[in-house]
Amino acid sequence: MTFTVVVYDVSQNKNRQILTFLRKHMNWIQNSVFEADLTKAELRKIKEYVSEVIGNGDSVVIYEMGNEKYVNKDVIGEEKGSSSQIL
């Protein structure tokens, strides 16, 4: 199992699709943020679905945390910002 956080920013017409799908597989945390312990197969299913649904200008960021020392970040679509930007 991998603790996973999904954050998305998609067009309004795609928002309901992504929201509905992720609610079936993950815990809804707040607007456009989900988390769950996922198997590799569950994570692959989510990545495949998101890749098929998103379009130009959409962004989905998936954080995979195997443990506290390791974080893998996959950006599917357009990255909206940089983690190095701190206000």
Backbone torsions as a table, in degrees:
resi	resn	phi	psi	omega
1	MET	NA	143.6	178.5
2	THR	-126.5	125.7	174.9
3	PHE	-70.7	126.0	-172.5
4	THR	-129.0	138.7	174.5
5	VAL	-121.1	130.6	177.3
6	VAL	-117.6	128.7	178.2
7	VAL	-126.1	131.8	-177.7
8	TYR	-137.1	153.5	176.2
9	ASP	-140.4	97.5	-176.1
10	VAL	-125.0	165.7	179.5
11	SER	-60.4	154.9	-175.1
12	GLN	-57.1	-37.5	-178.2
13	ASN	-73.0	-17.8	177.2
14	LYS	-97.0	-16.6	-174.7
15	ASN	-56.6	-47.8	-177.8
16	ARG	-62.1	-39.7	178.8
17	GLN	-60.8	-49.9	-178.4
18	ILE	-65.2	-45.8	-179.6
19	LEU	-57.7	-49.7	-178.5
20	THR	-61.8	-44.3	-179.6
21	PHE	-63.9	-49.3	-176.8
22	LEU	-65.9	-33.7	178.2
23	ARG	-62.5	-25.8	177.7
24	LYS	-76.3	-21.2	-172.1
25	HIS	-118.8	-16.6	-173.5
26	MET	-140.2	173.1	176.4
27	ASN	-91.9	126.5	178.9
28	TRP	-77.3	123.5	-177.0
29	ILE	-99.2	-48.8	176.1
30	GLN	-163.4	-178.2	-178.2
31	ASN	-47.5	120.6	174.4
32	SER	63.7	22.7	178.6
33	VAL	-132.8	126.9	178.8
34	PHE	-131.6	155.1	175.3
35	GLU	-146.1	154.6	177.6
36	ALA	-175.6	157.7	166.5
37	ASP	-85.4	119.3	-175.1
38	LEU	-121.9	147.7	170.3
39	THR	-77.7	167.9	177.2
40	LYS	-60.7	-38.5	-179.7
41	ALA	-66.3	-41.9	178.7
42	GLU	-64.2	-43.0	179.4
43	LEU	-64.1	-42.6	178.2
44	ARG	-61.2	-41.6	178.8
45	LYS	-61.2	-43.7	179.1
46	ILE	-64.1	-46.1	180.0
47	LYS	-61.7	-41.8	179.6
48	GLU	-64.8	-44.3	180.0
49	TYR	-61.9	-49.4	-178.3
50	VAL	-60.5	-42.6	-180.0
51	SER	-61.0	-34.1	179.5
52	GLU	-75.7	-31.3	-172.4
53	VAL	-87.7	-38.4	-172.7
54	ILE	-70.6	159.9	178.4
55	GLY	-131.9	-167.0	179.0
56	ASN	-58.4	134.8	178.1
57	GLY	85.5	-11.5	178.4
58	ASP	-82.6	153.9	-179.2
59	SER	-144.0	131.7	174.0
60	VAL	-131.6	126.4	179.3
61	VAL	-114.3	128.1	-178.9
62	ILE	-118.0	119.1	177.1
63	TYR	-101.6	124.8	177.2
64	GLU	-111.4	121.7	-177.9
65	MET	-121.4	97.5	178.4
66	GLY	-68.5	-36.0	173.9
67	ASN	-157.1	-177.0	-174.7
68	GLU	-67.0	-22.5	-176.1
69	LYS	-91.9	-10.3	-173.8
70	TYR	-128.5	125.1	175.5
71	VAL	-131.9	126.6	176.2
72	ASN	-111.4	125.9	-177.5
73	LYS	-112.5	120.6	174.2
74	ASP	-109.4	126.9	174.9
75	VAL	-108.8	120.9	178.6
76	ILE	-107.0	116.1	-175.5
77	GLY	96.9	-148.8	-173.2
78	GLU	-90.8	123.5	176.6
79	GLU	-75.6	127.3	-174.0
80	LYS	-85.6	-23.9	-177.8
81	GLY	-156.9	-172.4	-179.8
82	SER	-122.1	141.1	178.7
83	SER	-68.8	-10.7	179.3
84	SER	-84.2	-6.7	178.8
85	GLN	-88.9	110.2	180.0
86	ILE	-119.6	130.0	-179.7
87	LEU	-90.6	NA	NA
